[in-house]
Amino acid sequence: MYYFEDFTPGLRLTTHSHTLTEAEIIDFATHYDPQTFHTDPVLAANSVFGGHAASGWHTASASMRLVVDTFAHRVAGGLVGMQIDGLRWPRPTRPNDQLTVTLEVLSTRRSTSQPGFGVVHWSWETHNQHGDTLLTLKNAIWVPARDLPPAA
């Protein structure tokens, strides 16, 4: 079980992988981002993407699912998000891309108002099977501490 004290800057964690199928891409886009370059592989060929591409929101949702499935049960209190900064999709996710997320702890700080907790700032990078970066973001999570700091 990871507690606040276990998240040290430089710590890297990697998720399991998931392959996004064309059917998953179309289903997600039909419900949440119904643009033809996400919903229609034929019309997508003449789009700005030059082919069928998953919604960036699908890539983000699939990345979150990988992080939750791999780590939520291993972090005390679960993955309680506080903020997301700098969400980017440097290249499109394609049908049959195998997604894997790497997390890296950037910094930590103990809460001054609730010393039984701390804030962990980390970066996410989602890659496909070729090592191409499909998503990057930074976020902060609220994590219970194992021990209270000594009284001042």
Biotite code that builds the C-alpha atoms (Angstrom):
import biotite.structure as struc

atoms = struc.array([
    struc.Atom([0.000, 0.000, 0.000], chain_id="A", res_id=1, res_name="MET", atom_name="CA", element="C"),
    struc.Atom([1.366, 3.411, -0.987], chain_id="A", res_id=2, res_name="TYR", atom_name="CA", element="C"),
    struc.Atom([1.076, 6.257, 1.523], chain_id="A", res_id=3, res_name="TYR", atom_name="CA", element="C"),
    struc.Atom([2.198, 9.852, 1.118], chain_id="A", res_id=4, res_name="PHE", atom_name="CA", element="C"),
    struc.Atom([5.702, 9.032, 2.406], chain_id="A", res_id=5, res_name="GLU", atom_name="CA", element="C"),
    struc.Atom([6.155, 6.400, -0.324], chain_id="A", res_id=6, res_name="ASP", atom_name="CA", element="C"),
    struc.Atom([5.794, 8.905, -3.168], chain_id="A", res_id=7, res_name="PHE", atom_name="CA", element="C"),
    struc.Atom([9.284, 10.308, -3.622], chain_id="A", res_id=8, res_name="THR", atom_name="CA", element="C"),
    struc.Atom([10.297, 12.570, -6.519], chain_id="A", res_id=9, res_name="PRO", atom_name="CA", element="C"),
    struc.Atom([11.563, 10.485, -9.405], chain_id="A", res_id=10, res_name="GLY", atom_name="CA", element="C"),
    struc.Atom([9.464, 7.415, -8.542], chain_id="A", res_id=11, res_name="LEU", atom_name="CA", element="C"),
    struc.Atom([8.150, 5.921, -11.797], chain_id="A", res_id=12, res_name="ARG", atom_name="CA", element="C"),
    struc.Atom([5.189, 3.558, -12.048], chain_id="A", res_id=13, res_name="LEU", atom_name="CA", element="C"),
    struc.Atom([3.843, 1.863, -15.177], chain_id="A", res_id=14, res_name="THR", atom_name="CA", element="C"),
    struc.Atom([0.357, 0.521, -15.790], chain_id="A", res_id=15, res_name="THR", atom_name="CA", element="C"),
    struc.Atom([-0.844, -2.592, -17.503], chain_id="A", res_id=16, res_name="HIS", atom_name="CA", element="C"),
    struc.Atom([-1.719, -2.172, -21.203], chain_id="A", res_id=17, res_name="SER", atom_name="CA", element="C"),
    struc.Atom([-4.982, -2.008, -23.110], chain_id="A", res_id=18, res_name="HIS", atom_name="CA", element="C"),
    struc.Atom([-5.555, -2.148, -26.860], chain_id="A", res_id=19, res_name="THR", atom_name="CA", element="C"),
    struc.Atom([-8.225, 0.227, -28.173], chain_id="A", res_id=20, res_name="LEU", atom_name="CA", element="C"),
    struc.Atom([-10.232, -1.463, -30.887], chain_id="A", res_id=21, res_name="THR", atom_name="CA", element="C"),
    struc.Atom([-11.952, 0.305, -33.749], chain_id="A", res_id=22, res_name="GLU", atom_name="CA", element="C"),
    struc.Atom([-15.309, -0.706, -32.253], chain_id="A", res_id=23, res_name="ALA", atom_name="CA", element="C"),
    struc.Atom([-14.409, 0.861, -28.867], chain_id="A", res_id=24, res_name="GLU", atom_name="CA", element="C"),
    struc.Atom([-13.298, 4.068, -30.601], chain_id="A", res_id=25, res_name="ILE", atom_name="CA", element="C"),
    struc.Atom([-16.536, 4.337, -32.573], chain_id="A", res_id=26, res_name="ILE", atom_name="CA", element="C"),
    struc.Atom([-18.696, 3.499, -29.542], chain_id="A", res_id=27, res_name="ASP", atom_name="CA", element="C"),
    struc.Atom([-17.030, 6.096, -27.305], chain_id="A", res_id=28, res_name="PHE", atom_name="CA", element="C"),
    struc.Atom([-17.142, 8.773, -30.011], chain_id="A", res_id=29, res_name="ALA", atom_name="CA", element="C"),
    struc.Atom([-20.781, 8.047, -30.852], chain_id="A", res_id=30, res_name="THR", atom_name="CA", element="C"),
    struc.Atom([-21.704, 8.747, -27.235], chain_id="A", res_id=31, res_name="HIS", atom_name="CA", element="C"),
    struc.Atom([-19.288, 11.529, -26.264], chain_id="A", res_id=32, res_name="TYR", atom_name="CA", element="C"),
    struc.Atom([-17.478, 13.101, -29.256], chain_id="A", res_id=33, res_name="ASP", atom_name="CA", element="C"),
    struc.Atom([-19.499, 12.375, -32.412], chain_id="A", res_id=34, res_name="PRO", atom_name="CA", element="C"),
    struc.Atom([-17.226, 13.842, -35.040], chain_id="A", res_id=35, res_name="GLN", atom_name="CA", element="C"),
    struc.Atom([-16.769, 11.868, -38.262], chain_id="A", res_id=36, res_name="THR", atom_name="CA", element="C"),
    struc.Atom([-13.001, 11.431, -37.879], chain_id="A", res_id=37, res_name="PHE", atom_name="CA", element="C"),
    struc.Atom([-13.827, 9.477, -34.687], chain_id="A", res_id=38, res_name="HIS", atom_name="CA", element="C"),
    struc.Atom([-17.016, 7.712, -35.804], chain_id="A", res_id=39, res_name="THR", atom_name="CA", element="C"),
    struc.Atom([-16.458, 6.897, -39.487], chain_id="A", res_id=40, res_name="ASP", atom_name="CA", element="C"),
    struc.Atom([-13.186, 5.246, -40.590], chain_id="A", res_id=41, res_name="PRO", atom_name="CA", element="C"),
    struc.Atom([-13.934, 5.929, -44.293], chain_id="A", res_id=42, res_name="VAL", atom_name="CA", element="C"),
    struc.Atom([-14.626, 9.655, -43.880], chain_id="A", res_id=43, res_name="LEU", atom_name="CA", element="C"),
    struc.Atom([-11.702, 9.939, -41.437], chain_id="A", res_id=44, res_name="ALA", atom_name="CA", element="C"),
    struc.Atom([-9.279, 9.179, -44.271], chain_id="A", res_id=45, res_name="ALA", atom_name="CA", element="C"),
    struc.Atom([-9.848, 12.701, -45.643], chain_id="A", res_id=46, res_name="ASN", atom_name="CA", element="C"),
    struc.Atom([-9.733, 14.455, -42.278], chain_id="A", res_id=47, res_name="SER", atom_name="CA", element="C"),
    struc.Atom([-6.995, 16.450, -40.612], chain_id="A", res_id=48, res_name="VAL", atom_name="CA", element="C"),
    struc.Atom([-5.904, 13.154, -38.987], chain_id="A", res_id=49, res_name="PHE", atom_name="CA", element="C"),
    struc.Atom([-5.465, 11.382, -42.332], chain_id="A", res_id=50, res_name="GLY", atom_name="CA", element="C"),
    struc.Atom([-7.198, 8.326, -40.904], chain_id="A", res_id=51, res_name="GLY", atom_name="CA", element="C"),
    struc.Atom([-9.394, 7.045, -38.147], chain_id="A", res_id=52, res_name="HIS", atom_name="CA", element="C"),
    struc.Atom([-8.454, 8.526, -34.755], chain_id="A", res_id=53, res_name="ALA", atom_name="CA", element="C"),
    struc.Atom([-9.809, 8.061, -31.249], chain_id="A", res_id=54, res_name="ALA", atom_name="CA", element="C"),
    struc.Atom([-11.192, 11.069, -29.444], chain_id="A", res_id=55, res_name="SER", atom_name="CA", element="C"),
    struc.Atom([-8.580, 12.637, -27.191], chain_id="A", res_id=56, res_name="GLY", atom_name="CA", element="C"),
    struc.Atom([-11.155, 12.287, -24.416], chain_id="A", res_id=57, res_name="TRP", atom_name="CA", element="C"),
    struc.Atom([-11.248, 8.557, -25.090], chain_id="A", res_id=58, res_name="HIS", atom_name="CA", element="C"),
    struc.Atom([-7.461, 8.390, -24.786], chain_id="A", res_id=59, res_name="THR", atom_name="CA", element="C"),
    struc.Atom([-7.717, 10.305, -21.499], chain_id="A", res_id=60, res_name="ALA", atom_name="CA", element="C"),
    struc.Atom([-10.526, 8.069, -20.202], chain_id="A", res_id=61, res_name="SER", atom_name="CA", element="C"),
    struc.Atom([-8.715, 4.881, -21.202], chain_id="A", res_id=62, res_name="ALA", atom_name="CA", element="C"),
    struc.Atom([-5.552, 6.205, -19.528], chain_id="A", res_id=63, res_name="SER", atom_name="CA", element="C"),
    struc.Atom([-7.481, 6.910, -16.339], chain_id="A", res_id=64, res_name="MET", atom_name="CA", element="C"),
    struc.Atom([-8.940, 3.409, -16.420], chain_id="A", res_id=65, res_name="ARG", atom_name="CA", element="C"),
    struc.Atom([-5.445, 1.919, -16.741], chain_id="A", res_id=66, res_name="LEU", atom_name="CA", element="C"),
    struc.Atom([-4.196, 3.977, -13.797], chain_id="A", res_id=67, res_name="VAL", atom_name="CA", element="C"),
    struc.Atom([-7.224, 3.048, -11.667], chain_id="A", res_id=68, res_name="VAL", atom_name="CA", element="C"),
    struc.Atom([-7.061, -0.655, -12.538], chain_id="A", res_id=69, res_name="ASP", atom_name="CA", element="C"),
    struc.Atom([-3.335, -0.810, -11.837], chain_id="A", res_id=70, res_name="THR", atom_name="CA", element="C"),
    struc.Atom([-2.953, 1.473, -8.808], chain_id="A", res_id=71, res_name="PHE", atom_name="CA", element="C"),
    struc.Atom([-6.208, 2.582, -7.125], chain_id="A", res_id=72, res_name="ALA", atom_name="CA", element="C"),
    struc.Atom([-6.270, -0.449, -4.825], chain_id="A", res_id=73, res_name="HIS", atom_name="CA", element="C"),
    struc.Atom([-2.580, 0.137, -3.972], chain_id="A", res_id=74, res_name="ARG", atom_name="CA", element="C"),
    struc.Atom([-2.852, 3.805, -2.920], chain_id="A", res_id=75, res_name="VAL", atom_name="CA", element="C"),
    struc.Atom([-4.201, 4.487, 0.579], chain_id="A", res_id=76, res_name="ALA", atom_name="CA", element="C"),
    struc.Atom([-7.528, 6.260, 0.219], chain_id="A", res_id=77, res_name="GLY", atom_name="CA", element="C"),
    struc.Atom([-7.662, 5.681, -3.552], chain_id="A", res_id=78, res_name="GLY", atom_name="CA", element="C"),
    struc.Atom([-6.715, 8.120, -6.300], chain_id="A", res_id=79, res_name="LEU", atom_name="CA", element="C"),
    struc.Atom([-8.282, 11.358, -5.077], chain_id="A", res_id=80, res_name="VAL", atom_name="CA", element="C"),
    struc.Atom([-7.573, 13.929, -7.781], chain_id="A", res_id=81, res_name="GLY", atom_name="CA", element="C"),
    struc.Atom([-7.169, 17.605, -6.989], chain_id="A", res_id=82, res_name="MET", atom_name="CA", element="C"),
    struc.Atom([-6.293, 19.127, -10.368], chain_id="A", res_id=83, res_name="GLN", atom_name="CA", element="C"),
    struc.Atom([-5.066, 18.462, -13.889], chain_id="A", res_id=84, res_name="ILE", atom_name="CA", element="C"),
    struc.Atom([-2.643, 20.768, -15.684], chain_id="A", res_id=85, res_name="ASP", atom_name="CA", element="C"),
    struc.Atom([-1.376, 20.828, -19.245], chain_id="A", res_id=86, res_name="GLY", atom_name="CA", element="C"),
    struc.Atom([-3.404, 18.020, -20.796], chain_id="A", res_id=87, res_name="LEU", atom_name="CA", element="C"),
    struc.Atom([-2.008, 17.440, -24.286], chain_id="A", res_id=88, res_name="ARG", atom_name="CA", element="C"),
    struc.Atom([-2.493, 14.977, -27.132], chain_id="A", res_id=89, res_name="TRP", atom_name="CA", element="C"),
    struc.Atom([0.725, 15.205, -29.172], chain_id="A", res_id=90, res_name="PRO", atom_name="CA", element="C"),
    struc.Atom([-0.417, 12.604, -31.702], chain_id="A", res_id=91, res_name="ARG", atom_name="CA", element="C"),
    struc.Atom([-3.640, 10.741, -32.382], chain_id="A", res_id=92, res_name="PRO", atom_name="CA", element="C"),
    struc.Atom([-4.530, 7.379, -30.939], chain_id="A", res_id=93, res_name="THR", atom_name="CA", element="C"),
    struc.Atom([-5.341, 4.925, -33.710], chain_id="A", res_id=94, res_name="ARG", atom_name="CA", element="C"),
    struc.Atom([-7.407, 1.734, -33.792], chain_id="A", res_id=95, res_name="PRO", atom_name="CA", element="C"),
    struc.Atom([-5.459, -1.166, -32.280], chain_id="A", res_id=96, res_name="ASN", atom_name="CA", element="C"),
    struc.Atom([-2.997, 1.089, -30.453], chain_id="A", res_id=97, res_name="ASP", atom_name="CA", element="C"),
    struc.Atom([-1.877, -0.602, -27.260], chain_id="A", res_id=98, res_name="GLN", atom_name="CA", element="C"),
    struc.Atom([-1.929, 2.030, -24.486], chain_id="A", res_id=99, res_name="LEU", atom_name="CA", element="C"),
    struc.Atom([0.359, 2.032, -21.460], chain_id="A", res_id=100, res_name="THR", atom_name="CA", element="C"),
    struc.Atom([0.660, 4.872, -18.937], chain_id="A", res_id=101, res_name="VAL", atom_name="CA", element="C"),
    struc.Atom([3.843, 5.847, -17.105], chain_id="A", res_id=102, res_name="THR", atom_name="CA", element="C"),
    struc.Atom([3.510, 8.013, -13.990], chain_id="A", res_id=103, res_name="LEU", atom_name="CA", element="C"),
    struc.Atom([6.414, 9.947, -12.488], chain_id="A", res_id=104, res_name="GLU", atom_name="CA", element="C"),
    struc.Atom([6.336, 11.720, -9.142], chain_id="A", res_id=105, res_name="VAL", atom_name="CA", element="C"),
    struc.Atom([7.503, 15.314, -9.621], chain_id="A", res_id=106, res_name="LEU", atom_name="CA", element="C"),
    struc.Atom([7.114, 16.685, -6.092], chain_id="A", res_id=107, res_name="SER", atom_name="CA", element="C"),
    struc.Atom([5.307, 16.198, -2.796], chain_id="A", res_id=108, res_name="THR", atom_name="CA", element="C"),
    struc.Atom([4.263, 18.402, 0.087], chain_id="A", res_id=109, res_name="ARG", atom_name="CA", element="C"),
    struc.Atom([2.663, 17.693, 3.411], chain_id="A", res_id=110, res_name="ARG", atom_name="CA", element="C"),
    struc.Atom([-0.613, 19.498, 3.994], chain_id="A", res_id=111, res_name="SER", atom_name="CA", element="C"),
    struc.Atom([-0.244, 22.265, 6.577], chain_id="A", res_id=112, res_name="THR", atom_name="CA", element="C"),
    struc.Atom([-3.980, 22.371, 7.327], chain_id="A", res_id=113, res_name="SER", atom_name="CA", element="C"),
    struc.Atom([-4.415, 18.582, 7.504], chain_id="A", res_id=114, res_name="GLN", atom_name="CA", element="C"),
    struc.Atom([-1.028, 17.072, 8.431], chain_id="A", res_id=115, res_name="PRO", atom_name="CA", element="C"),
    struc.Atom([-2.391, 13.542, 8.106], chain_id="A", res_id=116, res_name="GLY", atom_name="CA", element="C"),
    struc.Atom([-2.381, 14.070, 4.329], chain_id="A", res_id=117, res_name="PHE", atom_name="CA", element="C"),
    struc.Atom([-0.080, 15.183, 1.578], chain_id="A", res_id=118, res_name="GLY", atom_name="CA", element="C"),
    struc.Atom([-0.239, 16.324, -2.024], chain_id="A", res_id=119, res_name="VAL", atom_name="CA", element="C"),
    struc.Atom([1.587, 14.335, -4.688], chain_id="A", res_id=120, res_name="VAL", atom_name="CA", element="C"),
    struc.Atom([2.279, 16.052, -8.016], chain_id="A", res_id=121, res_name="HIS", atom_name="CA", element="C"),
    struc.Atom([3.017, 13.654, -10.837], chain_id="A", res_id=122, res_name="TRP", atom_name="CA", element="C"),
    struc.Atom([3.146, 13.508, -14.603], chain_id="A", res_id=123, res_name="SER", atom_name="CA", element="C"),
    struc.Atom([1.404, 11.034, -16.878], chain_id="A", res_id=124, res_name="TRP", atom_name="CA", element="C"),
    struc.Atom([2.552, 9.874, -20.298], chain_id="A", res_id=125, res_name="GLU", atom_name="CA", element="C"),
    struc.Atom([0.448, 7.511, -22.363], chain_id="A", res_id=126, res_name="THR", atom_name="CA", element="C"),
    struc.Atom([2.345, 5.653, -25.077], chain_id="A", res_id=127, res_name="HIS", atom_name="CA", element="C"),
    struc.Atom([1.384, 3.194, -27.761], chain_id="A", res_id=128, res_name="ASN", atom_name="CA", element="C"),
    struc.Atom([3.162, -0.021, -28.696], chain_id="A", res_id=129, res_name="GLN", atom_name="CA", element="C"),
    struc.Atom([5.629, 1.947, -30.867], chain_id="A", res_id=130, res_name="HIS", atom_name="CA", element="C"),
    struc.Atom([6.637, 4.243, -28.006], chain_id="A", res_id=131, res_name="GLY", atom_name="CA", element="C"),
    struc.Atom([4.779, 7.220, -29.501], chain_id="A", res_id=132, res_name="ASP", atom_name="CA", element="C"),
    struc.Atom([3.471, 9.655, -26.890], chain_id="A", res_id=133, res_name="THR", atom_name="CA", element="C"),
    struc.Atom([-0.305, 9.990, -27.211], chain_id="A", res_id=134, res_name="LEU", atom_name="CA", element="C"),
    struc.Atom([-1.175, 11.943, -24.051], chain_id="A", res_id=135, res_name="LEU", atom_name="CA", element="C"),
    struc.Atom([0.662, 13.967, -21.429], chain_id="A", res_id=136, res_name="THR", atom_name="CA", element="C"),
    struc.Atom([-0.634, 15.702, -18.339], chain_id="A", res_id=137, res_name="LEU", atom_name="CA", element="C"),
    struc.Atom([0.337, 16.700, -14.835], chain_id="A", res_id=138, res_name="LYS", atom_name="CA", element="C"),
    struc.Atom([-1.947, 16.274, -11.882], chain_id="A", res_id=139, res_name="ASN", atom_name="CA", element="C"),
    struc.Atom([-2.065, 16.365, -8.115], chain_id="A", res_id=140, res_name="ALA", atom_name="CA", element="C"),
    struc.Atom([-3.562, 13.743, -5.836], chain_id="A", res_id=141, res_name="ILE", atom_name="CA", element="C"),
    struc.Atom([-4.481, 13.846, -2.127], chain_id="A", res_id=142, res_name="TRP", atom_name="CA", element="C"),
    struc.Atom([-2.896, 10.950, -0.246], chain_id="A", res_id=143, res_name="VAL", atom_name="CA", element="C"),
    struc.Atom([-3.144, 9.935, 3.422], chain_id="A", res_id=144, res_name="PRO", atom_name="CA", element="C"),
    struc.Atom([0.134, 9.914, 5.323], chain_id="A", res_id=145, res_name="ALA", atom_name="CA", element="C"),
    struc.Atom([1.292, 6.843, 7.207], chain_id="A", res_id=146, res_name="ARG", atom_name="CA", element="C"),
    struc.Atom([2.655, 8.907, 10.083], chain_id="A", res_id=147, res_name="ASP", atom_name="CA", element="C"),
    struc.Atom([1.933, 12.352, 11.470], chain_id="A", res_id=148, res_name="LEU", atom_name="CA", element="C"),
    struc.Atom([4.887, 14.729, 11.474], chain_id="A", res_id=149, res_name="PRO", atom_name="CA", element="C"),
    struc.Atom([6.484, 15.444, 14.864], chain_id="A", res_id=150, res_name="PRO", atom_name="CA", element="C"),
    struc.Atom([4.774, 18.219, 16.852], chain_id="A", res_id=151, res_name="ALA", atom_name="CA", element="C"),
    struc.Atom([6.542, 21.549, 16.582], chain_id="A", res_id=152, res_name="ALA", atom_name="CA", element="C"),
])
